[in-house]
Amino acid sequence: MAQVLDADFLSQVRDADSLSRGVRSMFYFVTPNESSFQHVEEVPLYVQQASPFFIALVLLESLVGWLKRGVPVVTISDGLTSIFAGMVSRLPALLMRGVELTSYIYVWDHYHLFELPWDSAWTWCFTFLGVDFCYYWVHRFAHEVALFWAAHQVHHSSEYFNLPTALRQSLTQQYSSWIFYLPLALAVPPSVFAVHIQFNLLYQFWIHTEVIGSLGPLEFILNTPSHHRVHHGRNLYCIDKNYGGALIIWDRLFGTFAPETDKVVYGLVFPIRTFETFEIQFGYYLYLWRKSRNYETIIHKLSTFLKGPSWLPGKQRLGDHKEVPIVTGKEIPLKSSCPMTLQIYVVVHFVLVLGLYHDVFESKMMLSQLNILAMIGYILLTLTSMGFIIDQRPRAAILEMMRCVVMVMMQHYGYMKPLLPSLLPSLAVLTKAFVFLSLLYWVVQSFSQLSTSRCFTGACRLFSQLSPSRCFTGACRLCRASLSWIASQLDSFSQLVNIKKSN
């Protein structure tokens, strides 16, 4: 009995220690002894393990914001859009290792000049400063080079400033940021770098809030919510300021610091006015391409991508910020015209796809590349369709109907698992009923739109002129072949997941 009690006590102590370390890692309050590892494979996935703390802090911010202001800090439409962007940014991890760490290890293995001891507190502190210094330049170049800004503008596209905004990350920025960290690989072991690149990112989560005011003397050294509010502002005094990650000292040294003074208006200088994931992620690349085509000389075309986002021929490298729209402080952030019932619908389907998203990451080592690609395709289809609904786009009904068809098939073949099956067994039945009713609703909406469109009328005339038997036979064969392939992929995917769970 004593041994059992001792084991339970030790288990509780370990759980409490793990919880404490998880909370402290969000604020970089960790010691070198508890976060130093000899091999990179031993480094915990701190960012992945932080999901419960993200949720807890978002809920806490919402509660404090409501008590202080009496209005919600986070809107459904903007909050979900930020989370959608964060989900998209992590999808490449299903197919390959992170670019930053992979490139770092390659340079370390082939070119490092000397090796700092991995278990030294001095190495830990040096890497803390080194990673934050490199991040400063990653961040500064992301604002001052238009091609890099095309990726980073995703993070600035929200017109709100709250903790979910921290999750609004770019899919493509990771493919350029790795270059700036390579000098550290000449001396710092990859295991030490892998720790600090995660802590640096985690620290920046909590500073995306308006519910925390000035932190007094800490404002001189640390990057704080006040400093980061300035960074996210589109006021003239805010543009291209406060690039630091955990520390603000680099901005003070290199002349890019600005304190918070006037009321900050958040978002892009020219707001994008959409909640659709793909447009947020890739719209600025298309804008740069179109902008470059307006110029005749190759110098001007290249300058469109390599100089500042505001650059124009005859202007300085970063352009003239005085030409940006004047901020009055009375700007109203973008709000969706989507009815509340549809917003709740989007939330429910987001929860369902979030469960799928989690299962794919948990099972990725057992899945074929084809299965992973299929699941990524469905996740992207879902996030895109949800964005269409929030934006109230005309094609939202047809796109969502197609997605619901795929979702019904996934349920039928046993892949889409019910939420909390042990706690709420009846939830599985309710989920299936909800999905089926969703499909019926969007079928009705789609045919209602098609029946009043010119395209539908034209299609009817075209089919009436063709051989009915051939059209029907060909369409059936195509549908059967497509459905058979999708079914086989879902069936094999479901079997692999069930094998993993049984083990």
C-alpha positions in Angstrom: 0.0 0.0 0.0 2.8 2.4 0.9 4.5 1.8 -2.5 1.2 2.5 -4.3 0.8 5.8 -2.4 4.4 6.7 -3.1 3.9 6.1 -6.8 0.7 8.2 -6.8 2.4 11.0 -5.0 5.4 10.9 -7.4 3.0 10.9 -10.3 1.2 14.0 -8.9 4.5 15.8 -8.4 5.6 15.1 -12.0 2.2 16.3 -13.3 2.5 19.5 -11.2 6.0 20.0 -12.4 5.0 19.5 -16.0 2.2 22.0 -15.6 4.4 24.5 -14.0 7.1 24.2 -16.7 4.4 24.5 -19.4 3.1 27.7 -18.0 6.5 29.2 -17.4 7.7 28.3 -21.0 5.0 30.6 -22.3 6.8 33.5 -20.7 10.4 32.2 -21.1 10.6 31.7 -17.3 12.7 28.5 -17.6 16.1 27.6 -16.3 19.0 26.3 -18.3 19.1 23.1 -16.2 15.5 22.1 -17.1 15.8 23.0 -20.8 19.2 21.8 -21.9 19.5 18.6 -24.0 22.5 16.9 -25.6 20.7 15.6 -28.7 18.1 17.4 -30.8 15.8 14.4 -30.7 15.5 14.9 -26.9 14.1 18.4 -27.2 10.4 18.5 -26.3 7.9 19.9 -28.8 7.2 22.9 -26.6 5.0 24.7 -29.2 2.9 21.6 -29.8 2.5 20.9 -26.1 1.4 24.5 -25.5 -2.0 24.2 -27.1 -3.9 23.8 -23.8 -2.2 27.0 -22.5 -3.1 28.9 -25.7 -6.7 28.0 -25.1 -6.6 28.8 -21.4 -5.0 32.2 -22.0 -7.5 33.1 -24.8 -10.4 32.3 -22.4 -8.7 34.3 -19.6 -8.2 37.3 -22.0 -11.9 37.0 -23.1 -13.1 37.1 -19.5 -10.8 40.0 -18.4 -11.7 41.9 -21.6 -15.4 41.4 -21.0 -15.1 42.6 -17.4 -13.1 45.6 -18.3 -15.0 46.8 -21.4 -18.3 45.0 -21.4 -17.8 43.9 -25.0 -16.2 40.7 -26.5 -12.5 40.9 -27.1 -12.6 38.3 -29.8 -15.2 38.1 -32.6 -16.2 34.7 -34.0 -15.3 35.6 -37.6 -11.9 37.2 -36.9 -10.9 34.7 -34.2 -11.6 31.7 -36.4 -9.8 33.3 -39.4 -6.7 33.7 -37.2 -6.9 30.1 -36.1 -7.5 28.9 -39.7 -4.2 30.7 -40.7 -2.4 29.0 -37.8 -3.7 25.6 -38.9 -2.6 26.2 -42.5 0.9 27.3 -41.4 1.5 23.9 -39.7 0.3 21.7 -42.5 3.8 21.4 -44.2 4.9 19.6 -40.9 2.8 16.6 -42.0 5.1 16.2 -45.1 8.5 17.3 -44.0 10.6 18.5 -41.1 10.7 22.2 -40.3 12.9 24.2 -42.7 14.6 26.2 -39.9 15.8 23.2 -37.9 16.7 21.1 -41.0 18.9 23.8 -42.6 20.4 24.6 -39.2 21.4 20.9 -38.6 22.9 20.7 -42.1 25.1 23.7 -41.6 26.1 22.5 -38.1 27.0 19.0 -39.4 29.1 20.3 -42.3 30.5 23.8 -41.4 30.5 24.5 -37.7 33.8 26.1 -36.6 33.7 25.2 -32.9 31.2 23.6 -30.4 29.9 25.4 -27.4 29.1 23.0 -24.6 25.4 22.1 -24.7 25.0 21.9 -20.9 26.5 25.3 -20.1 24.4 28.1 -18.7 26.6 30.5 -20.7 25.7 28.7 -23.9 22.0 28.8 -23.0 22.2 32.6 -22.3 24.2 33.3 -25.5 21.7 31.4 -27.6 18.8 33.2 -26.0 20.4 36.5 -27.1 21.5 35.1 -30.4 18.1 33.7 -31.4 16.4 37.0 -30.4 18.9 39.1 -32.3 18.5 37.0 -35.4 14.7 37.2 -35.1 14.9 40.9 -35.0 16.5 40.9 -38.5 14.1 38.2 -39.7 11.2 40.4 -38.6 12.8 43.6 -40.0 13.5 42.1 -43.4 9.9 40.8 -43.4 8.7 44.4 -43.3 11.3 46.0 -45.5 11.4 43.6 -48.4 8.1 43.3 -50.3 8.6 39.6 -51.2 9.0 38.7 -47.5 6.2 41.1 -46.6 3.9 39.1 -48.9 4.3 36.3 -46.4 4.4 38.3 -43.1 1.4 40.5 -44.0 -0.8 37.5 -43.1 0.1 38.1 -39.4 -0.9 41.8 -39.7 -4.1 41.3 -41.7 -6.4 41.3 -38.6 -7.9 44.6 -37.6 -8.2 43.4 -34.1 -5.4 42.8 -31.5 -5.9 39.8 -29.3 -4.3 36.5 -28.5 -5.9 34.6 -31.4 -4.1 37.2 -33.7 -0.8 35.6 -32.5 -1.9 32.4 -34.2 -2.5 34.1 -37.5 0.7 32.8 -39.1 1.9 32.6 -42.7 2.3 29.4 -44.6 5.3 30.7 -46.6 7.4 32.8 -44.1 9.2 29.8 -42.8 10.8 29.3 -46.2 12.8 32.6 -45.9 13.4 33.0 -42.2 15.8 30.1 -41.8 18.6 32.0 -43.6 19.0 34.5 -40.7 19.6 31.8 -38.0 22.4 30.0 -39.9 25.3 32.1 -38.4 24.5 30.5 -35.0 25.0 27.1 -36.4 28.8 27.8 -36.6 29.0 27.4 -32.8 25.7 26.6 -31.1 24.6 22.9 -31.0 21.3 22.2 -32.7 19.7 20.9 -29.5 20.2 24.3 -27.8 18.9 26.2 -30.9 15.8 24.0 -31.1 14.9 24.9 -27.5 15.3 28.7 -27.9 13.6 29.0 -31.3 10.5 27.5 -29.7 10.6 29.6 -26.5 11.1 32.7 -28.6 8.0 32.0 -30.5 6.0 31.0 -27.4 6.9 34.3 -25.6 5.4 36.3 -28.4 2.0 34.8 -27.9 1.0 36.6 -24.7 2.1 40.0 -25.9 -0.8 40.1 -28.4 -3.3 41.6 -26.1 -4.9 45.0 -25.2 -5.9 43.9 -21.6 -2.4 44.4 -20.3 -1.2 48.0 -19.9 2.4 49.2 -19.2 4.7 46.9 -17.3 6.9 49.7 -15.8 10.7 49.3 -15.9 10.3 46.0 -17.8 9.3 48.1 -20.8 12.9 49.2 -21.3 14.3 45.7 -21.8 11.4 43.3 -22.8 9.1 43.3 -25.7 5.7 43.9 -24.0 2.0 44.1 -25.1 2.4 47.9 -25.2 5.4 47.7 -27.6 3.8 45.1 -29.7 0.5 47.1 -30.0 2.6 49.7 -31.7 4.1 47.2 -34.1 0.7 46.0 -35.2 -0.6 49.6 -35.7 -1.2 51.3 -39.1 -0.8 54.8 -37.6 2.0 56.7 -39.2 4.1 56.6 -36.0 3.7 52.8 -35.8 4.8 51.7 -39.2 8.0 49.6 -39.3 8.6 49.9 -35.6 9.3 47.5 -32.7 10.6 44.4 -34.4 11.9 42.6 -31.3 10.9 39.1 -30.3 11.4 38.7 -26.5 13.6 41.8 -26.1 13.1 45.4 -27.2 16.8 46.4 -26.8 17.5 45.7 -30.5 15.0 48.3 -31.6 16.5 50.8 -29.2 20.0 50.1 -30.6 19.1 50.2 -34.3 16.6 53.1 -34.2 13.4 51.3 -34.8 11.7 51.8 -31.4 8.6 53.8 -30.9 6.6 54.0 -27.6 2.8 53.7 -27.5 1.3 57.2 -27.6 -1.9 57.8 -29.7 -4.6 55.2 -29.9 -3.4 52.4 -32.1 -5.5 51.4 -35.1 -4.6 47.8 -36.1 -4.3 46.0 -39.4 -2.8 46.7 -42.8 -2.4 50.2 -44.3 -4.8 49.0 -47.0 -7.1 46.5 -45.3 -7.9 43.4 -47.2 -11.5 43.2 -46.1 -11.9 39.4 -46.2 -12.0 36.4 -44.0 -11.1 33.9 -46.7 -7.9 31.8 -45.9 -6.4 31.5 -49.4 -6.8 35.2 -50.2 -5.2 36.2 -46.9 -2.3 33.8 -47.4 -1.6 34.4 -51.1 -3.4 37.6 -52.2 -0.4 39.9 -51.7 1.8 37.7 -54.0 -0.7 38.2 -56.8 -0.7 42.0 -56.0 3.1 42.2 -56.4 3.0 40.3 -59.7 0.4 42.6 -61.1 2.3 45.6 -59.8 5.6 44.5 -61.4 3.8 44.1 -64.8 3.1 47.8 -64.8 6.8 48.6 -65.2 8.9 48.2 -68.4 12.4 48.0 -67.0 13.8 44.9 -65.4 15.2 47.1 -62.5 11.8 48.4 -61.7 10.3 44.9 -61.9 12.8 43.4 -59.5 12.5 46.4 -57.2 8.8 45.7 -56.8 9.8 42.4 -55.0 13.1 43.4 -53.4 12.4 46.9 -52.0 9.9 48.0 -49.5 6.1 47.3 -49.9 5.5 51.1 -50.4 8.2 51.6 -53.0 7.5 53.3 -56.2 9.8 54.4 -59.0 11.6 57.6 -58.0 11.0 57.0 -54.3 13.5 55.8 -51.6 13.9 52.1 -50.9 11.1 51.9 -48.3 8.8 54.3 -50.1 7.1 57.3 -48.6 5.0 56.4 -45.6 3.5 59.9 -45.6 1.4 58.8 -48.6 -0.4 56.1 -46.7 -4.1 56.7 -45.7 -4.5 59.0 -42.7 -5.7 57.2 -39.5 -8.4 59.1 -37.6 -8.9 56.7 -34.7 -12.5 56.2 -35.6 -11.9 53.3 -38.0 -14.3 50.4 -37.5 -12.7 46.9 -37.8 -14.0 44.5 -40.4 -17.1 42.6 -39.2 -18.8 39.8 -41.0 -22.3 40.2 -42.3 -22.9 36.5 -41.8 -25.9 35.7 -39.5 -25.2 34.5 -36.1 -26.8 31.1 -36.8 -24.3 30.5 -39.7 -21.4 31.7 -37.5 -22.4 29.0 -34.9 -22.6 26.5 -37.8 -19.1 27.4 -38.8 -17.9 27.0 -35.2 -19.4 23.5 -35.0 -17.8 22.4 -38.2 -14.6 23.9 -37.2 -14.6 21.8 -34.0 -15.2 18.7 -36.2 -12.3 19.4 -38.6 -10.1 20.3 -35.6 -10.6 16.7 -34.4 -9.6 15.4 -37.8 -6.6 17.8 -37.8 -5.4 16.5 -34.5 -5.8 12.8 -35.5 -3.8 13.3 -38.7 -0.9 14.8 -36.8 -1.1 12.0 -34.3 -1.1 9.3 -37.0 1.2 10.8 -39.6 4.0 8.3 -39.1 1.7 5.5 -40.0 0.1 7.1 -43.1 1.1 7.1 -46.7 1.9 10.3 -48.4 -1.2 9.9 -50.6 -3.4 9.6 -47.5 -1.8 12.6 -45.9 -2.2 14.7 -49.1 -5.9 13.7 -49.2 -6.5 14.7 -45.6 -4.6 18.0 -46.2 -6.9 18.6 -49.2 -10.0 18.1 -47.1 -8.7 20.4 -44.3 -8.0 23.1 -46.9 -11.4 22.6 -48.5 -13.1 23.0 -45.1 -11.2 26.1 -44.1 -11.8 27.7 -47.5 -15.5 26.9 -47.4 -15.8 28.3 -43.9 -14.1 31.5 -45.1 -16.6 31.7 -48.0 -19.5 31.4 -45.6 -18.2 34.0 -43.2 -17.5 36.3 -46.2 -21.1 35.5 -47.5 -19.7 34.8 -51.0 -22.2 33.8 -53.7 -20.4 30.4 -54.3 -20.3 29.5 -50.7 -23.4 27.3 -50.9 -22.1 25.1 -53.8 -18.6 24.8 -52.2 -20.0 23.8 -48.8 -22.4 21.3 -50.4 -19.4 19.6 -52.1 -17.5 19.6 -48.8 -20.5 18.1 -46.9 -20.7 15.3 -49.5 -17.1 14.4 -48.8 -17.7 14.7 -45.0 -20.7 12.3 -45.2 -18.5 9.8 -47.0 -15.8 10.1 -44.4 -18.3 9.5 -41.7 -19.7 6.5 -43.5 -16.3 4.8 -43.8 -15.6 5.4 -40.2 -12.8 7.9 -40.3 -14.5 10.9 -38.8 -14.5 9.8 -35.2 -17.1 11.2 -32.7 -15.9 13.7 -30.1 -15.6 12.4 -26.6 -17.0 8.9 -27.3 -16.5 7.6 -23.8 -18.1 10.6 -22.1 -20.9 11.3 -24.5 -21.8 8.2 -26.5 -24.9 9.8 -28.0 -22.7 12.5 -29.5 -21.8 10.3 -32.4 -25.5 10.0 -33.5 -26.0 13.7 -33.1 -22.9 14.5 -35.1 -24.0 12.2 -38.0 -27.4 13.8 -37.9 -26.0 17.3 -37.9 -23.7 16.5 -40.8 -26.5 15.0 -42.9 -28.8 17.9 -42.2 -26.0 20.3 -43.2 -25.7 18.5 -46.5 -29.5 18.7 -47.1 -29.5 22.4 -46.2 -26.7 23.3 -48.7 -28.2 21.1 -51.4 -31.4 23.1 -51.2 -29.4 26.4 -51.1 -27.3 25.4 -54.1 -30.2 24.4 -56.3 -32.1 27.5 -55.2 -29.1 29.6 -56.5 -28.6 27.5 -59.6 -32.3 27.6 -60.6 -32.2 31.4 -60.8 -28.8 31.7 -62.6 -28.2 32.0 -66.3 -25.5 29.3 -66.1 -28.1 26.8 -65.0 -30.4 27.7 -67.8 -27.6 27.5 -70.3 -26.5 24.1 -69.0 -30.1 22.8 -69.3 -30.3 23.8 -72.9 -26.9 22.3 -73.7 -27.8 18.9 -72.1 -31.2 18.9 -73.9 -29.3 19.1 -77.2 -27.0 16.2 -76.4 -27.8 12.5 -76.3 -29.4 11.9 -72.9 -28.3 8.3 -72.7 -24.6 9.0 -73.5 -24.4 12.0 -71.1 -26.1 10.0 -68.3 -23.9 6.9 -68.8 -20.7 8.9 -69.0 -21.6 10.9 -65.9 -22.4 7.8 -63.9 -19.2 6.1 -64.9 -17.2 9.1 -63.9 -19.0 9.4 -60.6 -18.6 5.7 -59.8 -14.9 5.8 -60.5 -14.3 9.0 -58.4 -16.4 7.7 -55.5 -14.7 4.3 -55.6 -11.2 5.9 -55.4 -12.1 8.2 -52.6 -13.8 5.4 -50.7 -10.7 3.2 -51.0 -8.4 5.9 -49.7 -10.7 6.7 -46.8 -11.1 3.0 -46.0 -7.3 2.4 -45.8 -6.8 5.6 -43.9 -9.4 4.6 -41.3 -7.8 1.1 -40.9 -4.4 2.7 -40.2 -5.9 5.0 -37.6 -7.8 2.1 -35.9 -4.6 0.0 -35.8 -2.7 2.9 -34.1 -5.4 3.4 -31.6 -5.6 -0.4 -30.8 -1.9 -0.5 -30.2 
